Protein backbone atom coordinates (compact mmCIF):
# COMPACT_ATOMS: atom_id res chain seq x y z
CA UNK A 1 0.00 0.00 0.00
CA UNK A 2 1.30 3.44 -0.90
CA UNK A 3 1.87 5.70 2.09
CA UNK A 4 0.87 9.39 2.03
CA UNK A 5 4.39 10.76 2.52
CA UNK A 6 6.17 8.47 0.07
CA UNK A 7 8.44 10.55 -2.15
CA UNK A 8 9.18 13.10 0.60
CA UNK A 9 12.87 13.03 1.53
CA UNK A 10 13.84 14.39 4.94
CA UNK A 11 17.33 15.21 6.24
CA UNK A 12 17.16 14.47 9.95
CA UNK A 13 19.79 16.53 11.76
CA UNK A 14 18.12 16.00 15.15
CA UNK A 15 19.17 14.19 18.29
CA UNK A 16 17.80 13.12 21.68
CA UNK A 17 13.96 13.32 21.72
CA UNK A 18 12.01 16.32 20.39
CA UNK A 19 13.37 16.29 16.86
CA UNK A 20 13.61 12.50 16.51
CA UNK A 21 10.01 12.11 17.70
CA UNK A 22 8.95 14.46 14.90
CA UNK A 23 10.91 12.75 12.13
CA UNK A 24 9.93 9.27 13.34
CA UNK A 25 6.26 10.16 12.98
CA UNK A 26 6.85 11.34 9.41
CA UNK A 27 8.84 8.17 8.66
CA UNK A 28 5.94 6.04 9.88
CA UNK A 29 3.74 7.75 7.33
CA UNK A 30 6.08 7.03 4.44
CA UNK A 31 8.72 9.79 4.35
CA UNK A 32 12.29 8.77 3.50
CA UNK A 33 14.07 9.99 6.64
CA UNK A 34 17.86 10.07 6.52
CA UNK A 35 19.32 10.57 9.97
CA UNK A 36 22.69 12.32 9.67
CA UNK A 37 25.00 11.29 12.50
CA UNK A 38 28.55 11.91 13.61
CA UNK A 39 30.90 9.07 12.57
CA UNK A 40 31.90 6.82 15.45
CA UNK A 41 29.36 8.10 17.98
CA UNK A 42 26.06 9.17 16.43
CA UNK A 43 23.06 10.34 18.41
CA UNK A 44 23.96 10.55 22.11
CA UNK A 45 20.91 8.47 23.02
CA UNK A 46 22.49 5.41 21.37
CA UNK A 47 24.56 5.01 24.53
CA UNK A 48 22.35 6.63 27.20
CA UNK A 49 20.67 4.39 29.79
CA UNK A 50 21.76 1.16 28.13
CA UNK A 51 20.26 -2.10 29.31
CA UNK A 52 22.49 -4.26 27.07
CA UNK A 53 26.24 -3.48 26.82
CA UNK A 54 27.48 -2.18 23.45
CA UNK A 55 24.00 -2.24 21.91
CA UNK A 56 21.86 0.77 20.98
CA UNK A 57 19.85 1.87 24.00
CA UNK A 58 16.07 1.73 24.06
CA UNK A 59 16.13 5.53 24.31
CA UNK A 60 17.45 5.58 20.74
CA UNK A 61 15.53 2.64 19.28
CA UNK A 62 12.15 3.95 20.44
CA UNK A 63 12.64 7.36 18.78
CA UNK A 64 14.24 6.39 15.50
CA UNK A 65 12.12 3.67 13.91
CA UNK A 66 11.80 3.50 10.12
CA UNK A 67 14.81 5.76 9.47
CA UNK A 68 18.10 5.41 7.60
CA UNK A 69 21.42 6.31 9.23
CA UNK A 70 24.08 8.25 7.29
CA UNK A 71 27.35 8.98 9.07
CA UNK A 72 28.83 12.25 7.86
CA UNK A 73 31.52 14.60 9.14
CA UNK A 74 30.19 17.96 8.03
CA UNK A 75 33.30 19.73 9.36
CA UNK A 76 35.31 18.31 6.46
CA UNK A 77 35.01 19.47 2.83
CA UNK A 78 34.01 15.98 1.68
CA UNK A 79 31.19 15.90 4.21
CA UNK A 80 30.00 19.37 3.24
CA UNK A 81 29.89 18.30 -0.40
CA UNK A 82 27.70 15.30 0.44
CA UNK A 83 25.37 17.50 2.47
CA UNK A 84 25.07 20.01 -0.38
CA UNK A 85 24.04 17.23 -2.76
CA UNK A 86 21.59 15.86 -0.21
CA UNK A 87 20.00 19.29 0.30
CA UNK A 88 19.49 19.68 -3.44
CA UNK A 89 17.55 16.39 -3.57
CA UNK A 90 15.56 16.67 -0.34
CA UNK A 91 12.31 18.30 0.69
CA UNK A 92 12.82 18.98 4.39
CA UNK A 93 15.71 19.46 6.79
CA UNK A 94 14.91 19.09 10.49
CA UNK A 95 17.39 20.30 13.12
CA UNK A 96 17.58 20.95 16.83
CA UNK A 97 21.08 22.39 17.08
CA UNK A 98 21.87 25.30 19.34
CA UNK A 99 21.36 28.84 17.99
CA UNK A 100 23.75 29.62 15.12
CA UNK A 101 25.07 26.05 14.72
CA UNK A 102 23.94 25.71 11.11
CA UNK A 103 25.56 29.05 10.28
CA UNK A 104 28.84 27.92 11.82
CA UNK A 105 28.60 24.68 9.87
CA UNK A 106 28.50 26.74 6.70
CA UNK A 107 24.82 26.20 5.95
CA UNK A 108 22.86 29.34 6.86
CA UNK A 109 19.26 29.54 5.69
CA UNK A 110 20.15 31.81 2.80
CA UNK A 111 22.64 29.27 1.43
CA UNK A 112 20.20 26.38 1.91
CA UNK A 113 17.62 28.34 -0.11
CA UNK A 114 20.18 28.89 -2.88
CA UNK A 115 20.89 25.17 -3.04
CA UNK A 116 17.19 24.28 -2.98
CA UNK A 117 14.52 27.02 -3.15
CA UNK A 118 11.86 24.43 -2.28
CA UNK A 119 13.58 23.30 0.91
CA UNK A 120 11.66 23.47 4.19
CA UNK A 121 13.96 24.05 7.16
CA UNK A 122 12.26 22.93 10.38
CA UNK A 123 13.79 23.72 13.76
CA UNK A 124 13.21 22.80 17.38
CA UNK A 125 14.11 25.66 19.71
CA UNK A 126 14.09 26.03 23.46
CA UNK A 127 12.57 29.50 23.24
CA UNK A 128 11.29 31.43 20.24
CA UNK A 129 13.70 33.61 18.29
CA UNK A 130 13.99 37.00 19.96
CA UNK A 131 12.93 35.72 23.38
CA UNK A 132 15.14 37.05 26.16
CA UNK A 133 16.08 33.43 27.00
CA UNK A 134 16.69 32.36 23.40
CA UNK A 135 20.33 31.49 24.18
CA UNK A 136 19.37 29.18 27.06
CA UNK A 137 19.88 25.44 26.67
CA UNK A 138 16.58 23.63 27.23
CA UNK A 139 15.74 20.07 28.24
CA UNK A 140 12.41 18.42 29.03
CA UNK A 141 12.05 19.58 32.63
CA UNK A 142 13.35 23.06 31.83
CA UNK A 143 10.62 23.40 29.19
CA UNK A 144 7.92 22.23 31.60
CA UNK A 145 8.98 24.89 34.09
CA UNK A 146 9.27 27.64 31.46
CA UNK A 147 5.94 26.73 29.84
CA UNK A 148 3.78 26.89 32.98
CA UNK A 149 3.20 23.16 33.48
CA UNK A 150 5.32 22.71 36.62
CA UNK A 151 3.85 25.66 38.51
CA UNK A 152 0.33 24.27 38.08
CA UNK A 153 1.14 20.58 38.68
CA UNK A 154 1.28 18.85 42.05
CA UNK A 155 -0.36 19.57 45.40
CA UNK A 156 -0.84 22.99 46.94
CA UNK A 157 1.28 22.17 49.98
CA UNK A 158 4.21 20.88 47.91
CA UNK A 159 6.68 22.18 45.32
CA UNK A 160 6.05 22.58 41.58
CA UNK A 161 6.05 19.14 39.97
CA UNK A 162 7.28 17.76 36.66
CA UNK A 163 5.02 15.48 34.62
CA UNK A 164 6.37 12.14 33.43
CA UNK A 165 4.78 12.83 30.04
CA UNK A 166 7.24 14.41 27.58
CA UNK A 167 5.43 17.73 27.36
CA UNK A 168 8.62 19.54 26.37
CA UNK A 169 10.20 16.99 24.06
CA UNK A 170 7.83 14.67 22.20
CA UNK A 171 5.03 17.22 22.40
CA UNK A 172 7.26 19.79 20.66
CA UNK A 173 8.10 17.18 18.03
CA UNK A 174 4.41 16.62 17.32
CA UNK A 175 3.86 20.36 16.93
CA UNK A 176 6.82 20.54 14.54
CA UNK A 177 5.45 17.65 12.47
CA UNK A 178 2.22 19.61 12.02
CA UNK A 179 4.26 22.64 10.97
CA UNK A 180 6.24 20.61 8.42
CA UNK A 181 3.12 19.10 6.87
CA UNK A 182 1.52 22.54 6.69
CA UNK A 183 4.62 23.94 4.97
CA UNK A 184 4.60 21.06 2.47
CA UNK A 185 0.99 21.80 1.58
CA UNK A 186 1.88 25.49 1.31
CA UNK A 187 4.77 24.65 -1.00
CA UNK A 188 2.39 22.79 -3.30
CA UNK A 189 0.54 26.08 -3.72
CA UNK A 190 3.47 28.50 -3.94
CA UNK A 191 6.37 26.38 -5.14
CA UNK A 192 8.53 27.85 -2.37
CA UNK A 193 10.01 26.42 0.78
CA UNK A 194 10.18 28.23 4.10
CA UNK A 195 11.47 28.05 7.65
CA UNK A 196 9.35 26.43 10.33
CA UNK A 197 10.25 26.71 14.01
CA UNK A 198 8.63 25.43 17.19
CA UNK A 199 9.88 26.29 20.65
CA UNK A 200 9.62 23.93 23.59
CA UNK A 201 8.29 26.69 25.83
CA UNK A 202 5.53 27.52 23.34
CA UNK A 203 4.57 23.87 22.94
CA UNK A 204 4.23 23.32 26.68
CA UNK A 205 2.21 26.52 27.05
CA UNK A 206 -0.09 25.38 24.24
CA UNK A 207 -0.98 22.34 26.36
CA UNK A 208 -1.49 24.57 29.40
CA UNK A 209 -4.07 26.82 27.80
CA UNK A 210 -6.75 25.92 30.36
CA UNK A 211 -4.42 27.20 33.06
CA UNK A 212 -4.04 30.48 31.16
CA UNK A 213 -7.83 30.50 31.04
CA UNK A 214 -7.88 30.03 34.81
CA UNK A 215 -5.40 32.85 35.38
CA UNK A 216 -7.73 35.28 33.64
CA UNK A 217 -10.72 34.01 35.56
CA UNK A 218 -8.76 34.31 38.81
CA UNK A 219 -7.75 37.88 37.95
CA UNK A 220 -11.38 38.78 37.49
CA UNK A 221 -13.06 36.77 40.27
CA UNK A 222 -10.39 36.19 42.91
CA UNK A 223 -11.26 32.49 43.17
CA UNK A 224 -11.66 29.35 41.03
CA UNK A 225 -14.72 27.40 42.01
CA UNK A 226 -13.64 24.02 40.58
CA UNK A 227 -10.32 23.93 42.48
CA UNK A 228 -10.02 22.10 45.85
CA UNK A 229 -9.17 25.41 47.52
CA UNK A 230 -12.77 26.55 46.99
CA UNK A 231 -14.74 27.38 49.06
CA UNK A 232 -12.77 26.76 52.28
CA UNK A 233 -9.23 27.60 51.22
CA UNK A 234 -7.51 30.76 50.08
CA UNK A 235 -6.31 31.91 46.67
CA UNK A 236 -3.30 34.08 45.88
CA UNK A 237 -3.06 36.03 42.62
CA UNK A 238 -1.65 33.09 40.60
CA UNK A 239 -3.25 29.82 39.48
CA UNK A 240 -2.64 27.31 42.29
CA UNK A 241 -1.65 23.68 42.12
CA UNK A 242 -4.84 21.67 42.23
CA UNK A 243 -3.66 18.17 43.08
CA UNK A 244 -5.71 15.69 41.06
CA UNK A 245 -8.64 18.00 40.39
CA UNK A 246 -10.09 17.97 36.89
CA UNK A 247 -8.99 20.85 34.70
CA UNK A 248 -12.17 21.19 32.67
CA UNK A 249 -14.60 22.13 35.42
CA UNK A 250 -15.64 18.54 36.17
CA UNK A 251 -14.59 17.58 39.73
CA UNK A 252 -12.40 14.50 39.76
CA UNK A 253 -9.90 12.77 42.02
CA UNK A 254 -7.65 9.72 42.26
CA UNK A 255 -9.35 7.30 44.64
CA UNK A 256 -8.08 4.21 46.50
CA UNK A 257 -9.21 0.74 45.51
CA UNK A 258 -8.77 -2.69 47.04
CA UNK A 259 -5.08 -3.43 47.60
CA UNK A 260 -3.81 0.14 47.74
CA UNK A 261 -1.94 -0.60 50.96
CA UNK A 262 0.58 -2.78 49.09
CA UNK A 263 0.13 -1.68 45.48
CA UNK A 264 0.87 2.04 44.91
CA UNK A 265 -1.20 1.97 41.71
CA UNK A 266 -4.42 0.42 43.04
CA UNK A 267 -6.38 3.57 42.25
CA UNK A 268 -8.90 4.84 39.77
CA UNK A 269 -9.57 8.34 38.51
CA UNK A 270 -13.21 9.19 39.17
CA UNK A 271 -14.96 12.16 37.58
CA UNK A 272 -18.21 13.71 38.78
CA UNK A 273 -20.10 15.30 35.92
CA UNK A 274 -23.48 16.93 36.30
CA UNK A 275 -25.30 14.62 33.89
CA UNK A 276 -23.72 11.59 35.60
CA UNK A 277 -24.71 12.53 39.13
CA UNK A 278 -27.83 10.37 39.29
CA UNK A 279 -26.03 7.29 37.87
CA UNK A 280 -23.14 7.86 40.32
CA UNK A 281 -25.55 7.90 43.25
CA UNK A 282 -27.18 4.68 42.06
CA UNK A 283 -23.83 2.99 41.41
CA UNK A 284 -22.43 3.66 44.89
CA UNK A 285 -25.67 2.95 46.73
CA UNK A 286 -26.61 6.53 47.59
CA UNK A 287 -29.88 7.10 45.63
CA UNK A 288 -31.05 9.53 48.32
CA UNK A 289 -28.39 12.02 47.15
CA UNK A 290 -30.07 12.43 43.76
CA UNK A 291 -32.68 14.89 45.04
CA UNK A 292 -30.90 16.07 48.19
CA UNK A 293 -30.49 19.86 48.03
CA UNK A 294 -27.00 19.50 49.54
CA UNK A 295 -25.87 17.40 46.58
CA UNK A 296 -28.13 17.80 43.55
CA UNK A 297 -26.21 20.64 41.86
CA UNK A 298 -22.51 21.15 41.17
CA UNK A 299 -22.51 24.30 43.30
CA UNK A 300 -24.14 22.50 46.21
CA UNK A 301 -21.70 19.58 45.94
CA UNK A 302 -18.48 21.58 45.88
CA UNK A 303 -18.30 22.29 49.67
CA UNK A 304 -18.81 18.55 50.27
CA UNK A 305 -16.67 17.24 47.41
CA UNK A 306 -14.09 15.48 49.56
CA UNK A 307 -16.80 13.92 51.72
CA UNK A 308 -18.31 12.61 48.48
CA UNK A 309 -14.96 11.21 47.38
CA UNK A 310 -14.51 9.59 50.80
CA UNK A 311 -17.89 7.85 50.44
CA UNK A 312 -16.91 6.63 46.96
CA UNK A 313 -13.63 5.28 48.39
CA UNK A 314 -15.59 3.34 50.99
CA UNK A 315 -17.58 1.80 48.12
CA UNK A 316 -14.30 1.00 46.31
CA UNK A 317 -12.67 -0.66 49.33
CA UNK A 318 -13.58 -4.23 48.35
CA UNK A 319 -13.08 -3.78 44.58
CA UNK A 320 -9.92 -3.84 42.51
CA UNK A 321 -9.41 -0.95 40.13
CA UNK A 322 -10.45 -3.15 37.20
CA UNK A 323 -13.55 -4.47 38.96
CA UNK A 324 -14.56 -0.93 39.88
CA UNK A 325 -14.21 0.41 36.35
CA UNK A 326 -16.13 -2.56 34.93
CA UNK A 327 -19.04 -1.66 37.22
CA UNK A 328 -18.88 2.09 36.74
CA UNK A 329 -18.68 2.04 32.95
CA UNK A 330 -22.08 0.36 32.86
CA UNK A 331 -23.42 3.53 34.45
CA UNK A 332 -21.59 5.73 31.86
CA UNK A 333 -19.45 7.29 34.59
CA UNK A 334 -16.15 8.83 33.39
CA UNK A 335 -13.35 6.89 35.11
CA UNK A 336 -10.21 4.89 34.43
CA UNK A 337 -7.83 2.59 36.28
CA UNK A 338 -4.40 4.03 37.05
CA UNK A 339 -2.37 1.87 34.68
CA UNK A 340 1.30 1.09 35.12
CA UNK A 341 3.83 0.86 32.29
CA UNK A 342 3.89 -2.92 32.80
CA UNK A 343 0.11 -3.14 32.46
CA UNK A 344 0.18 -0.97 29.34
CA UNK A 345 3.00 -2.98 27.79
CA UNK A 346 0.92 -6.15 28.13
CA UNK A 347 -2.46 -4.67 27.23
CA UNK A 348 -3.94 -6.84 24.43
CA UNK A 349 -6.05 -3.97 23.08
CA UNK A 350 -2.99 -1.75 22.67
CA UNK A 351 -1.09 -4.59 20.98
CA UNK A 352 -3.98 -5.23 18.60
CA UNK A 353 -4.32 -1.55 17.63
CA UNK A 354 -0.59 -1.12 17.10
CA UNK A 355 -0.24 1.48 19.84
CA UNK A 356 2.26 -0.88 21.48
CA UNK A 357 4.27 -2.91 18.99
CA UNK A 358 7.08 -5.44 19.13
CA UNK A 359 9.97 -4.80 16.75
CA UNK A 360 12.86 -7.06 15.71
CA UNK A 361 16.31 -5.46 15.99
CA UNK A 362 19.52 -6.80 14.44
CA UNK A 363 21.54 -6.57 17.64
CA UNK A 364 19.23 -6.43 20.64
CA UNK A 365 16.59 -8.89 19.47
CA UNK A 366 12.98 -7.81 19.87
CA UNK A 367 11.86 -4.81 21.88
CA UNK A 368 8.63 -2.97 22.58
CA UNK A 369 8.01 0.50 21.28
CA UNK A 370 5.09 2.84 20.78
CA UNK A 371 3.38 2.77 17.41
CA UNK A 372 1.39 5.50 15.74
CA UNK A 373 -1.14 7.15 18.07
CA UNK A 374 -2.92 8.36 14.93
CA UNK A 375 -5.20 5.78 13.35
CA UNK A 376 -6.30 5.72 9.71
CA UNK A 377 -9.11 3.84 7.99
CA UNK A 378 -6.97 2.93 4.97
CA UNK A 379 -3.48 2.67 6.43
CA UNK A 380 -1.79 0.96 9.35
CA UNK A 381 1.80 2.20 9.66
CA UNK A 382 4.39 -0.54 9.81
CA UNK A 383 6.99 0.07 12.52
CA UNK A 384 10.49 -1.14 11.63
CA UNK A 385 13.65 -1.15 13.73
CA UNK A 386 15.89 1.84 14.25
CA UNK A 387 19.03 1.83 12.09
CA UNK A 388 22.48 0.84 13.25
CA UNK A 389 24.99 3.67 13.19
CA UNK A 390 25.89 4.37 9.57
CA UNK A 391 23.90 1.37 8.35
CA UNK A 392 22.69 3.16 5.21
CA UNK A 393 25.69 5.37 4.47
CA UNK A 394 26.72 3.53 1.30
CA UNK A 395 23.11 3.29 0.11
CA UNK A 396 22.55 7.02 0.48
CA UNK A 397 25.86 7.92 -1.15
CA UNK A 398 25.10 5.68 -4.13
CA UNK A 399 21.72 7.38 -4.51
CA UNK A 400 23.58 10.69 -4.72
CA UNK A 401 25.74 9.39 -7.59
CA UNK A 402 28.91 8.41 -5.73
CA UNK A 403 30.92 5.53 -7.18
CA UNK A 404 32.26 2.67 -5.07
CA UNK A 405 35.75 4.19 -5.24
CA UNK A 406 34.46 7.59 -4.14
CA UNK A 407 32.54 6.00 -1.27
CA UNK A 408 35.62 4.13 -0.10
CA UNK A 409 37.64 7.36 -0.25
CA UNK A 410 34.98 9.21 1.73
CA UNK A 411 35.04 6.55 4.43
CA UNK A 412 38.80 6.87 4.59
CA UNK A 413 38.64 10.67 4.88
CA UNK A 414 36.07 10.51 7.67
CA UNK A 415 38.15 7.99 9.58
CA UNK A 416 41.16 10.33 9.66
Buried (B, 14 or more C-beta within 10 A) or exposed (E): EEBEBEEBBBBBBBBBBBBBBBBBBBBBBBBBBBBBBBBEEBBEBBBEEBEEEEBBBBBBBBBBBBBBBBBBBBEBEBBBBBBBBBBEEBBBBBBBBEBEEBEEBEBEBEEBBEBBEBBBBBBBBBBBEEBEBBEEEBBBBBBBBBBBBBBBBBEEEEEEBBBEEBBBBBBBBBBBBBBBBEBBEBBEEEEEBBBBBBBBBBBBBBBBEEBBBBBEBBEEEEEBEBBBBBEEEEBEEEBBBBBBBBBEBBBBBEBBBBBBEEBEBBBBBBBBBEEBBBBBBBBBEBEEBBEEEEBBEBEEBBEBBEEBBEBBBEBBEEBBBBBBBEBBEEBEBBBBBBBEEEBEEEBEEBBEBBBBBEBEBEEBEEBBBBBBEEEEEEBEBBBBBBBBBBBBBBEBBEBBEBEEEBBEEBBEEBEE
